[in-house]
Amino acid sequence: MQTTFVRLMLDHAAKRPTAAALREKEYGIWQTTTWGDLAQRVRHLACGLAAAGLKRGDHVVVIGDNRPRLTASMLAVQALGAVPVPLYQDAATTEFVFPINNADVGYAIVEDQEQVDKLLEIRPQCPGLARIWFDDPRGLRHYNEPGLAPLDALIESGRAHGHAHPSLFDTEVAAGQAEDVAAMFFTSGTTGNPKGVVHTHFSLLDRAAAGKNFDHLTEREEVLAYLPPAWIGQNIFSFAQWLACGYIVNCPESAATVTIDLKEIGPTYYFAPPRIFEGMLTTVMIRMEDASRIKRALFHHFMALAKRVGPARMDGQALGLLDRLHYALGNLVIYGPLRNTLGLSRVRVAYTAGEAIGPDLFSFYRSIGVNLKQLYGSTETAVFVCLQPDHEARADTVGVPVDGVQIKLSDSGELLVKSPGLLKEYYKNPAATAEVLTADGWYHTGDAGFLDASGHLKIIDRAKDVGRLVGGANDGAMFAPKYVENKLKFFPFVKEAVAFGDKREKVCAFVNIDVEAVGNWAERRNLPYAGYTDLAQKPEVYEMVRDCVEQVNADLARDELLAGSQIHRFLILHKELDADDGEMTRTRKVKRGYISDKYQVLVDAMYGGRAEQFIETAVKFEDGRTGSVSATLKIQDVKTFASTRKAA
């Protein structure tokens, strides 16, 4: 798409100035920003930034939740040819130091006092950070720091500067080109420092348009922007595609009100990683366990019907008259109210990405009438590489290549991608850029996968994580840890899992329980507990988790390729894996290597045949305080199964 973000915004403002562009819920009331209002705000902010000294090519960090004025600030930065760099608002203070220094950041626009405090704390380590503007002034009245000012002051300064230089904004916007850098996203950094992924207006908007055309998106869509803006998935859906389509983006009041706001808005276009859909389903199942016997019976009866005929109905297949009538009744009494409770009653297209989604979870949503589909992509590919067409959504694939995308496999089985949406480079890291981008334009995804007979892409695991078992009965068998972990996470009681087995003779695993789901399960059984650590080590909880693991093993036994990846031993960790403790990325991807090193004593105990192991672990709290958690963890053996495919 040969245009820029700001030009698209100005086009919408010119054609429909009174149409809603953004909504924000404030004090329980939805406030609307029209395209005309947005254009004026962007103009004033851009002129204010120009007066403050922002130049073409400079970097500006933007930190906060989804807020209309932060969105306008990103557009204002782009209007001047500078580059917005969104960072994760929940990141620990020290996590900001590297990207700010690496990108030579001199300016920051943040949401509130929390983010101001973080930046002021690291200012001595970031000498280039001269100016900080904040959107929400609460708690900041008596702050007197050099270069710190409210966003309102920037807007007023811009209004005056724009009046004195009336052609400034239009001249700067006209100078922008599609191939200019539009944004930089820092990767999660599962190993080492994060890398700054540089994208142009063209790469981001081309992929946004490809997604728009694929699913026939229009300006009538409603989207809820509730995920971190620093994640490129959220950025594409609520920024790039928002401008490509002109639909309405709605910003929740807070993380605590997302569920309520979701119901009020009723989005037509919805995007969430699997953990969000897992959390929704867990909440539903907890509520059903607490419902009356009649309601539970009705729910299970109609869900059995939905499981049998719902996916076929979503795929456009013909149903018998009785099944159609039966499903219509179920839609009236169960499926419709359930979609409404989840806030998905108006969803026309829903996508999940970031991690593999369990087939049962995937089928559940499609069976109740939610058009849930999968996509495949990454920060480096501007998200849209493969999408699932309507009526071709399957749990075991991630769709077909989107317009403009080419896919091939290397000799080692790694997936290579050529696309208009590829990154320009890793910022200040030519060696890393050369590792992933070939001279003829192919991007090394690092994923192992293949195209099936119908042209759909199947992803097995990260190529570097696919290993082999060594020794024992399964010597030489493939080991795909993420595949095993995702199967465990399909159960509502399992929140996270980490599997080990490469270059070992058997597979063992760590498990994190979902404290809400397991806590509700324990309360219904009058099982007392004094917090996560106590609950995790209850014999009854171990027995319940062991049943889940054995179901996974039985399922793996039916897969000849991965039958050797069955879990032989497991333990339940004494603490939840946490990004603040370095165990996960900000997008909640497990850092398997870091965890293996950190908990080496537990890994050794599992493979050493021990029945229990004491451990004490340092933890970091959100307010920066540190502490420790200790426990003696039980280690349990699990039943494994002979490969049924081999037997057949």
C-alpha positions as CSV (number, residue, x, y, z in Angstrom):
1,M,0.0,0.0,0.0
2,Q,1.8,3.1,-1.3
3,T,0.7,5.6,1.5
4,T,1.4,6.3,5.1
5,F,-0.5,6.0,8.4
6,V,-1.1,9.7,8.7
7,R,-2.3,10.1,5.2
8,L,-4.8,7.3,5.7
9,M,-6.0,9.0,8.9
10,L,-6.4,12.3,7.1
11,D,-8.3,10.6,4.3
12,H,-10.9,9.3,6.8
13,A,-11.1,12.7,8.4
14,A,-11.8,14.3,5.1
15,K,-14.4,11.8,3.9
16,R,-16.3,11.3,7.1
17,P,-15.2,13.8,9.8
18,T,-18.1,13.1,12.1
19,A,-17.8,9.3,12.1
20,A,-16.5,7.6,15.2
21,A,-12.8,6.6,15.0
22,L,-12.0,5.8,18.7
23,R,-14.0,5.3,21.9
24,E,-12.6,5.2,25.4
25,K,-14.6,4.3,28.5
26,E,-14.0,6.8,31.3
27,Y,-15.8,6.7,34.6
28,G,-18.2,4.2,33.2
29,I,-19.2,6.3,30.1
30,W,-18.0,5.7,26.6
31,Q,-16.4,8.9,25.1
32,T,-16.1,9.1,21.3
33,T,-13.3,10.7,19.2
34,T,-14.4,11.3,15.7
35,W,-12.0,11.2,12.7
36,G,-12.2,15.0,12.5
37,D,-11.4,15.4,16.2
38,L,-8.5,12.9,15.8
39,A,-7.0,14.8,12.8
40,Q,-7.0,18.1,14.8
41,R,-5.4,16.4,17.9
42,V,-2.7,14.8,15.7
43,R,-2.0,18.1,14.1
44,H,-1.6,19.9,17.4
45,L,0.5,17.1,18.9
46,A,2.8,17.0,15.9
47,C,3.4,20.7,15.9
48,G,4.1,20.5,19.7
49,L,6.6,17.8,19.1
50,A,8.2,19.8,16.3
51,A,8.5,22.8,18.7
52,A,10.1,20.5,21.3
53,G,12.8,19.6,18.7
54,L,11.6,16.2,17.4
55,K,13.3,15.6,14.0
56,R,12.7,13.1,11.2
57,G,14.2,9.7,12.1
58,D,14.2,10.3,15.9
59,H,12.7,7.6,18.2
60,V,9.9,8.3,20.7
61,V,8.9,5.6,23.2
62,V,5.2,5.3,23.9
63,I,4.2,3.4,27.0
64,G,0.7,2.7,28.4
65,D,-2.6,0.9,27.8
66,N,-4.7,1.6,24.7
67,R,-5.7,5.2,25.0
68,P,-7.0,7.5,22.2
69,R,-4.5,10.2,23.0
70,L,-1.6,7.8,23.0
71,T,-2.8,6.5,19.6
72,A,-2.9,10.2,18.4
73,S,0.6,10.7,19.8
74,M,1.9,7.8,17.7
75,L,0.3,9.3,14.6
76,A,1.8,12.7,15.5
77,V,5.3,11.2,15.8
78,Q,4.8,9.5,12.4
79,A,3.6,12.8,10.8
80,L,7.0,14.3,11.5
81,G,8.8,11.3,10.0
82,A,9.9,10.2,13.5
83,V,9.5,6.6,14.7
84,P,7.2,5.5,17.6
85,V,8.6,2.7,19.7
86,P,5.8,1.2,21.9
87,L,7.1,-0.6,25.0
88,Y,5.2,-3.0,27.3
89,Q,3.4,-1.1,30.1
90,D,3.7,-3.9,32.6
91,A,7.5,-4.3,32.1
92,A,9.8,-4.0,35.1
93,T,11.7,-0.7,35.2
94,T,15.0,-2.2,34.3
95,E,13.5,-3.7,31.1
96,F,13.2,-0.1,29.6
97,V,16.9,0.7,29.9
98,F,18.1,-1.4,26.9
99,P,15.5,-0.3,24.3
100,I,15.7,3.4,25.3
101,N,19.5,3.4,25.0
102,N,19.6,1.1,22.0
103,A,17.2,3.3,20.1
104,D,18.8,6.6,21.3
105,V,15.5,7.7,22.6
106,G,15.2,11.4,23.7
107,Y,11.4,11.6,24.0
108,A,8.8,9.6,25.8
109,I,5.0,9.8,25.9
110,V,3.4,7.8,28.7
111,E,0.0,7.1,30.1
112,D,0.2,7.8,33.9
113,Q,2.1,8.1,37.1
114,E,3.3,4.5,37.1
115,Q,5.1,4.9,33.8
116,V,6.5,8.3,34.8
117,D,7.9,6.9,38.0
118,K,9.6,4.1,36.0
119,L,11.2,6.5,33.6
120,L,12.4,8.9,36.3
121,E,13.9,5.9,38.2
122,I,16.1,4.9,35.2
123,R,16.8,8.4,33.9
124,P,20.4,8.3,35.3
125,Q,21.0,5.2,33.2
126,C,19.4,6.8,30.1
127,P,21.1,10.2,29.7
128,G,19.5,10.9,26.4
129,L,16.0,10.9,27.7
130,A,15.3,14.6,27.9
131,R,11.5,15.0,27.6
132,I,8.6,13.0,29.1
133,W,4.9,13.8,28.6
134,F,2.1,12.1,30.4
135,D,-1.6,11.7,29.6
136,D,-3.2,11.1,33.0
137,P,-2.2,13.8,35.5
138,R,-3.5,12.0,38.6
139,G,-0.8,11.8,41.3
140,L,1.6,14.0,39.3
141,R,0.5,17.5,40.5
142,H,3.6,18.1,42.7
143,Y,6.2,16.5,40.5
144,N,8.9,19.0,39.5
145,E,11.3,17.2,37.2
146,P,13.1,18.8,34.3
147,G,11.5,17.9,31.0
148,L,8.4,16.4,32.6
149,A,5.0,17.9,31.4
150,P,1.4,16.9,30.8
151,L,0.2,16.0,27.3
152,D,-2.2,18.9,27.5
153,A,0.8,21.3,27.6
154,L,2.2,19.7,24.5
155,I,-1.1,20.1,22.7
156,E,-1.3,23.8,23.7
157,S,2.3,24.4,22.6
158,G,1.5,22.7,19.3
159,R,-1.6,24.8,18.8
160,A,0.5,28.0,19.2
161,H,3.4,26.6,17.1
162,G,1.0,25.5,14.4
163,H,-0.6,28.9,14.3
164,A,2.8,30.5,13.9
165,H,3.9,27.9,11.2
166,P,0.6,27.1,9.4
167,S,2.2,24.9,6.7
168,L,4.5,22.9,9.0
169,F,2.2,19.9,9.5
170,D,1.1,19.5,5.9
171,T,4.6,19.9,4.6
172,E,6.0,17.2,6.9
173,V,3.1,14.8,6.1
174,A,3.7,15.4,2.3
175,A,7.4,14.5,2.8
176,G,6.6,11.1,4.2
177,Q,7.0,8.1,1.9
178,A,5.7,4.5,2.1
179,E,9.2,3.1,2.4
180,D,10.0,5.3,5.5
181,V,10.3,3.6,8.8
182,A,6.9,3.7,10.5
183,A,7.5,1.9,13.8
184,M,9.9,-0.3,15.8
185,F,8.8,-3.2,17.9
186,F,11.2,-4.8,20.4
187,T,10.9,-8.6,20.4
188,S,10.2,-10.4,23.6
189,G,13.8,-11.6,24.0
190,T,13.6,-15.3,25.0
191,T,17.4,-15.3,25.0
192,G,19.6,-12.2,25.5
193,N,18.6,-8.6,24.9
194,P,15.5,-7.9,22.8
195,K,15.9,-6.9,19.2
196,G,14.3,-3.8,17.6
197,V,12.3,-4.9,14.6
198,V,12.1,-2.1,12.1
199,H,9.0,-1.8,9.9
200,T,8.1,0.6,7.2
201,H,4.7,2.1,6.4
202,F,4.5,-0.1,3.4
203,S,5.3,-3.4,5.2
204,L,2.7,-2.8,8.0
205,L,-0.1,-1.3,5.8
206,D,0.4,-3.9,3.0
207,R,-0.2,-6.7,5.5
208,A,-3.1,-4.9,7.1
209,A,-4.7,-4.5,3.7
210,A,-4.1,-8.2,2.9
211,G,-6.0,-9.2,6.1
212,K,-8.7,-6.7,5.3
213,N,-9.3,-8.2,1.8
214,F,-9.1,-11.7,3.0
215,D,-11.9,-11.3,5.6
216,H,-13.8,-8.6,3.8
217,L,-13.4,-6.1,6.6
218,T,-15.2,-2.7,6.4
219,E,-15.5,0.5,8.3
220,R,-18.5,-1.0,10.1
221,E,-16.4,-3.3,12.2
222,E,-16.1,-2.8,16.0
223,V,-12.8,-3.8,17.7
224,L,-11.8,-3.9,21.4
225,A,-8.2,-2.9,22.0
226,Y,-7.3,-4.5,25.3
227,L,-3.9,-6.2,24.6
228,P,-0.5,-4.4,25.0
229,P,0.1,-1.9,22.2
230,A,3.7,-3.0,22.2
231,W,2.7,-6.4,20.9
232,I,2.6,-6.2,17.1
233,G,-0.6,-8.3,17.0
234,Q,-2.5,-5.6,18.9
235,N,-0.8,-2.9,16.9
236,I,-1.8,-4.4,13.6
237,F,-5.5,-5.0,14.6
238,S,-6.1,-1.7,16.4
239,F,-3.7,0.6,14.5
240,A,-2.6,-0.5,11.0
241,Q,-5.9,-2.3,10.1
242,W,-7.9,0.4,11.9
243,L,-6.5,2.9,9.4
244,A,-6.6,0.5,6.5
245,C,-10.4,-0.2,7.1
246,G,-11.6,2.9,9.0
247,Y,-13.4,0.9,11.6
248,I,-14.0,1.8,15.3
249,V,-11.4,0.9,18.0
250,N,-12.8,0.8,21.5
251,C,-10.4,1.2,24.5
252,P,-11.5,-0.4,27.8
253,E,-11.5,1.6,31.0
254,S,-9.0,-0.7,32.7
255,A,-7.8,-4.3,32.6
256,A,-10.3,-5.1,35.4
257,T,-13.3,-4.0,33.2
258,V,-12.3,-5.7,30.0
259,T,-14.9,-8.5,30.4
260,I,-17.7,-6.0,31.1
261,D,-16.6,-3.7,28.3
262,L,-16.4,-6.6,25.9
263,K,-20.1,-7.3,26.5
264,E,-21.1,-3.7,26.1
265,I,-19.2,-3.2,22.8
266,G,-20.0,-6.6,21.2
267,P,-17.1,-6.5,18.8
268,T,-17.5,-7.8,15.3
269,Y,-13.8,-8.4,14.8
270,Y,-11.9,-10.0,17.7
271,F,-8.4,-11.1,18.3
272,A,-6.9,-12.9,21.3
273,P,-4.1,-15.3,22.1
274,P,-5.2,-18.8,23.2
275,R,-4.7,-17.9,26.9
276,I,-7.6,-15.4,26.6
277,F,-9.9,-18.0,25.1
278,E,-8.7,-20.5,27.7
279,G,-9.5,-18.1,30.5
280,M,-13.0,-17.4,29.1
281,L,-13.7,-21.1,28.9
282,T,-12.3,-21.7,32.4
283,T,-14.6,-19.0,33.8
284,V,-17.6,-20.6,32.0
285,M,-16.8,-24.1,33.4
286,I,-16.3,-22.8,36.9
287,R,-19.7,-21.0,36.8
288,M,-21.4,-24.2,35.4
289,E,-19.9,-26.3,38.3
290,D,-21.7,-23.9,40.6
291,A,-25.0,-23.9,38.7
292,S,-28.0,-26.0,39.6
293,R,-28.3,-29.6,38.6
294,I,-30.9,-28.9,36.0
295,K,-28.8,-26.1,34.4
296,R,-25.8,-28.3,34.4
297,A,-27.7,-31.1,32.7
298,L,-29.1,-28.8,30.0
299,F,-25.6,-27.3,29.4
300,H,-23.9,-30.7,29.0
301,H,-26.8,-32.0,26.8
302,F,-26.6,-29.2,24.4
303,M,-22.8,-28.9,24.4
304,A,-22.7,-32.6,23.4
305,L,-24.9,-31.7,20.5
306,A,-22.8,-28.7,19.7
307,K,-19.6,-30.8,19.7
308,R,-21.2,-33.2,17.3
309,V,-22.7,-30.9,14.8
310,G,-21.5,-27.3,15.6
311,P,-18.2,-27.4,13.7
312,A,-19.8,-29.0,10.6
313,R,-22.4,-26.3,10.7
314,M,-19.7,-23.5,10.9
315,D,-17.9,-25.1,8.0
316,G,-21.1,-24.8,5.9
317,Q,-21.9,-28.5,5.7
318,A,-25.5,-29.6,5.4
319,L,-27.3,-30.9,8.6
320,G,-30.3,-33.1,8.9
321,L,-33.7,-31.5,9.8
322,L,-33.7,-32.9,13.3
323,D,-30.2,-31.7,14.0
324,R,-31.0,-28.2,12.7
325,L,-34.1,-27.9,14.9
326,H,-32.2,-29.4,17.9
327,Y,-29.3,-26.9,17.4
328,A,-31.7,-24.0,17.0
329,L,-33.3,-24.9,20.3
330,G,-29.8,-25.1,21.8
331,N,-28.9,-21.7,20.3
332,L,-32.0,-20.2,22.0
333,V,-31.4,-21.6,25.5
334,I,-27.6,-22.2,25.7
335,Y,-25.3,-21.1,22.8
336,G,-26.8,-17.6,22.3
337,P,-26.8,-16.7,26.0
338,L,-23.3,-18.1,26.3
339,R,-21.9,-16.0,23.4
340,N,-23.6,-13.0,25.0
341,T,-22.0,-13.8,28.4
342,L,-18.6,-14.0,26.7
343,G,-19.1,-10.8,24.8
344,L,-18.9,-12.6,21.5
345,S,-22.5,-12.4,20.3
346,R,-21.8,-10.1,17.4
347,V,-18.4,-11.5,16.3
348,R,-18.2,-12.1,12.6
349,V,-14.5,-13.0,12.5
350,A,-12.3,-14.0,15.5
351,Y,-8.7,-14.9,15.3
352,T,-6.2,-16.5,17.7
353,A,-2.5,-16.5,17.3
354,G,0.8,-16.4,19.2
355,E,0.6,-20.0,20.5
356,A,-1.0,-23.2,19.3
357,I,-4.6,-23.6,20.5
358,G,-6.0,-26.9,21.7
359,P,-8.3,-28.7,19.3
360,D,-11.0,-29.1,22.1
361,L,-10.8,-25.4,22.9
362,F,-10.9,-24.5,19.2
363,S,-13.9,-26.8,18.5
364,F,-15.7,-25.4,21.6
365,Y,-15.9,-21.9,20.3
366,R,-16.8,-22.9,16.7
367,S,-19.4,-25.4,18.0
368,I,-21.3,-22.6,19.8
369,G,-21.3,-20.4,16.7
370,V,-18.2,-18.2,17.1
371,N,-16.2,-18.0,13.8
372,L,-12.9,-18.6,15.5
373,K,-9.9,-19.1,13.1
374,Q,-6.2,-19.3,13.4
375,L,-3.5,-17.2,11.8
376,Y,0.3,-17.5,11.6
377,G,2.8,-14.7,11.6
378,S,5.4,-12.9,13.8
379,T,6.7,-9.5,14.6
380,E,9.2,-9.8,11.8
381,T,6.5,-10.6,9.2
382,A,3.9,-7.9,10.2
383,V,1.7,-10.8,11.5
384,F,-0.2,-11.9,8.4
385,V,1.6,-14.8,6.7
386,C,-1.2,-17.5,6.8
387,L,-4.9,-17.1,7.5
388,Q,-7.7,-19.6,7.7
389,P,-10.6,-19.1,5.2
390,D,-14.1,-19.3,6.4
391,H,-15.4,-22.9,6.3
392,E,-11.8,-24.2,6.3
393,A,-10.8,-23.6,9.9
394,R,-9.0,-26.5,11.5
395,A,-7.3,-26.9,14.8
396,D,-4.2,-28.6,13.4
397,T,-3.3,-26.0,10.8
398,V,-2.8,-22.2,10.7
399,G,-4.3,-21.5,7.4
400,V,-3.2,-20.8,3.8
401,P,-0.6,-18.3,2.6
402,V,-2.2,-14.8,2.3
403,D,-1.9,-12.8,-0.9
404,G,1.7,-11.8,-1.6
405,V,3.2,-14.5,0.6
406,Q,5.5,-17.4,-0.6
407,I,6.5,-20.3,1.6
408,K,9.1,-23.0,1.3
409,L,11.0,-25.4,3.5
410,S,14.7,-25.5,4.0
411,D,16.6,-28.9,3.9
412,S,16.4,-29.0,7.7
413,G,12.6,-28.5,7.7
414,E,12.6,-24.9,8.7
415,L,9.9,-22.7,7.3
416,L,11.1,-19.8,5.1
417,V,8.8,-16.9,4.1
418,K,8.9,-14.2,1.4
419,S,6.4,-11.4,1.9
420,P,5.9,-7.7,1.4
421,G,5.5,-7.5,5.2
422,L,9.0,-8.5,6.1
423,L,11.0,-6.4,8.5
424,K,13.4,-3.9,7.1
425,E,16.1,-4.8,9.6
426,Y,16.9,-5.4,13.3
427,Y,18.0,-2.0,14.5
428,K,21.7,-1.6,15.0
429,N,22.1,-5.4,14.6
430,P,23.3,-6.3,11.1
431,A,24.6,-9.7,12.2
432,A,21.1,-10.7,13.5
433,T,19.5,-9.3,10.3
434,A,21.8,-11.3,8.1
435,E,20.9,-14.5,10.1
436,V,17.2,-14.2,9.3
437,L,17.1,-12.5,5.9
438,T,18.7,-14.1,2.9
439,A,20.2,-12.1,0.1
440,D,17.2,-13.0,-2.2
441,G,14.6,-11.9,0.3
442,W,13.6,-15.1,2.3
443,Y,13.0,-14.8,6.0
444,H,14.1,-17.7,8.3
445,T,11.1,-18.1,10.7
446,G,12.8,-20.6,13.0
447,D,9.7,-22.7,12.9
448,A,9.5,-26.3,11.8
449,G,6.4,-27.1,9.7
450,F,5.0,-28.2,6.4
451,L,2.2,-27.6,3.9
452,D,-0.4,-30.4,3.9
453,A,-2.2,-31.8,0.8
454,S,-4.8,-29.1,1.0
455,G,-2.3,-26.2,1.1
456,H,-2.7,-25.4,4.7
457,L,0.4,-24.8,6.9
458,K,1.1,-27.0,9.9
459,I,3.5,-25.9,12.5
460,I,5.3,-28.5,14.6
461,D,7.4,-26.4,17.0
462,R,10.3,-24.0,17.0
463,A,13.0,-25.6,14.8
464,K,15.7,-25.1,17.5
465,D,13.5,-26.7,20.1
466,V,12.7,-29.9,18.2
467,G,15.1,-32.5,19.6
468,R,15.6,-36.2,19.8
469,L,15.4,-38.7,22.7
470,V,18.7,-40.5,23.3
471,G,18.9,-44.0,24.8
472,G,16.2,-46.3,26.2
473,A,13.2,-47.7,24.3
474,N,12.6,-44.4,22.4
475,D,16.1,-43.8,21.2
476,G,16.1,-41.4,18.3
477,A,12.4,-40.5,18.7
478,M,11.4,-36.9,17.9
479,F,10.8,-34.6,20.8
480,A,8.7,-31.4,20.3
481,P,8.4,-29.7,23.7
482,K,5.9,-27.0,22.7
483,Y,3.6,-29.6,21.2
484,V,3.6,-31.5,24.4
485,E,3.2,-28.4,26.6
486,N,0.2,-27.2,24.6
487,K,-1.5,-30.5,25.0
488,L,-1.1,-30.1,28.7
489,K,-2.4,-26.6,28.6
490,F,-5.6,-27.7,26.9
491,F,-6.8,-28.7,30.4
492,P,-8.4,-25.8,32.4
493,F,-6.5,-26.9,35.5
494,V,-3.1,-26.4,33.8
495,K,-2.0,-22.8,33.2
496,E,1.6,-23.4,32.0
497,A,3.9,-26.4,31.4
498,V,7.6,-26.9,30.5
499,A,8.7,-30.1,29.0
500,F,12.3,-31.5,29.0
501,G,13.7,-34.4,27.0
502,D,16.1,-33.4,24.3
503,K,19.2,-35.7,24.4
504,R,17.6,-37.6,27.4
505,E,16.0,-41.0,27.3
506,K,12.6,-39.9,28.5
507,V,10.4,-36.8,28.9
508,C,9.7,-35.0,32.2
509,A,7.7,-31.9,32.8
510,F,7.0,-29.0,35.2
511,V,3.4,-27.9,35.6
512,N,1.8,-24.7,36.8
513,I,-1.7,-25.1,38.0
514,D,-4.4,-22.5,37.2
515,V,-5.1,-21.3,40.8
516,E,-8.6,-20.0,39.9
517,A,-9.8,-23.2,38.3
518,V,-8.0,-25.5,40.8
519,G,-9.0,-23.3,43.7
520,N,-12.7,-23.6,42.7
521,W,-12.3,-27.4,42.2
522,A,-10.7,-27.6,45.7
523,E,-13.4,-25.5,47.4
524,R,-16.2,-27.7,46.0
525,R,-14.5,-30.6,47.6
526,N,-14.0,-28.8,50.9
527,L,-10.2,-29.0,50.5
528,P,-8.6,-26.2,52.5
529,Y,-5.5,-24.5,51.2
530,A,-3.4,-21.4,52.2
531,G,-2.3,-20.1,48.8
532,Y,-0.8,-21.2,45.6
533,T,2.2,-23.1,47.0
534,D,0.1,-25.1,49.5
535,L,-2.6,-25.8,46.9
536,A,-0.1,-27.0,44.3
537,Q,1.4,-29.7,46.7
538,K,-1.9,-31.2,47.8
539,P,-2.0,-35.0,47.1
540,E,-5.5,-34.5,45.6
541,V,-4.2,-31.9,43.2
542,Y,-1.3,-34.1,42.1
543,E,-3.8,-36.9,41.4
544,M,-6.0,-34.7,39.3
545,V,-3.0,-33.3,37.3
546,R,-1.6,-36.9,36.9
547,D,-4.9,-37.8,35.2
548,C,-4.5,-34.9,32.8
549,V,-0.9,-35.9,32.0
550,E,-2.0,-39.5,31.4
551,Q,-4.7,-38.3,29.0
552,V,-2.0,-36.4,27.1
553,N,0.1,-39.6,27.0
554,A,-2.7,-41.6,25.7
555,D,-3.3,-39.0,23.0
556,L,0.5,-38.9,22.1
557,A,0.5,-42.7,21.8
558,R,-1.8,-42.4,18.8
559,D,0.8,-40.2,17.0
560,E,3.5,-42.4,15.6
561,L,5.9,-39.5,15.1
562,L,5.6,-38.2,18.7
563,A,4.6,-41.3,20.7
564,G,8.1,-41.2,22.3
565,S,7.4,-37.7,23.7
566,Q,5.0,-39.2,26.4
567,I,5.7,-37.7,29.8
568,H,7.2,-40.2,32.4
569,R,7.5,-37.9,35.4
570,F,6.2,-34.5,36.5
571,L,6.1,-32.1,39.3
572,I,4.0,-29.1,40.1
573,L,6.0,-25.9,40.7
574,H,5.8,-24.1,44.0
575,K,5.2,-20.7,42.2
576,E,3.6,-19.4,39.1
577,L,6.0,-18.7,36.2
578,D,6.3,-14.9,35.9
579,A,7.7,-12.4,33.4
580,D,9.0,-10.3,36.4
581,D,11.1,-13.2,37.5
582,G,12.6,-13.6,34.0
583,E,10.8,-16.9,33.4
584,M,8.5,-15.7,30.6
585,T,8.4,-13.0,28.0
586,R,6.0,-10.1,28.2
587,T,3.8,-12.0,25.7
588,R,3.8,-15.0,28.1
589,K,6.1,-17.3,26.2
590,V,8.0,-19.6,28.4
591,K,11.8,-19.1,28.4
592,R,12.6,-22.9,28.5
593,G,16.4,-22.5,28.6
594,Y,16.3,-20.0,31.4
595,I,13.9,-22.2,33.4
596,S,16.0,-25.2,32.9
597,D,19.1,-23.4,34.3
598,K,17.2,-21.7,37.1
599,Y,15.5,-24.9,38.3
600,Q,18.4,-27.3,37.4
601,V,18.1,-28.9,40.8
602,L,14.5,-29.9,40.1
603,V,15.4,-31.2,36.6
604,D,18.2,-33.3,38.1
605,A,15.8,-34.6,40.8
606,M,13.2,-35.7,38.2
607,Y,15.8,-37.5,36.0
608,G,17.6,-38.8,39.1
609,G,14.5,-40.8,40.2
610,R,13.9,-38.8,43.4
611,A,10.4,-38.7,45.0
612,E,10.8,-35.1,46.3
613,Q,13.1,-32.1,46.2
614,F,13.4,-29.0,48.4
615,I,13.8,-25.7,46.6
616,E,13.9,-22.0,47.6
617,T,13.3,-19.4,44.8
618,A,13.8,-15.6,44.8
619,V,10.7,-13.7,43.5
620,K,10.2,-10.1,42.4
621,F,6.9,-8.3,43.1
622,E,5.3,-5.7,40.9
623,D,6.4,-2.9,43.2
624,G,10.0,-3.9,42.9
625,R,10.3,-5.6,46.3
626,T,11.9,-9.0,46.4
627,G,11.2,-12.1,48.5
628,S,11.5,-15.9,48.3
629,V,9.3,-18.9,48.1
630,S,10.3,-22.3,49.3
631,A,8.7,-25.8,49.3
632,T,9.5,-29.5,49.2
633,L,8.1,-30.5,45.8
634,K,6.7,-34.0,45.2
635,I,7.7,-35.7,41.9
636,Q,5.4,-38.3,40.5
637,D,5.7,-41.1,37.9
638,V,3.1,-41.3,35.2
639,K,1.6,-44.1,33.2
640,T,2.7,-44.3,29.5
641,F,1.2,-46.2,26.6
642,A,2.4,-48.3,23.7
643,S,2.1,-46.5,20.4
644,T,-1.2,-47.5,19.0
645,R,-0.2,-46.5,15.5
646,K,2.7,-48.9,15.5
647,A,0.5,-51.6,16.9
648,A,-1.9,-51.1,14.1
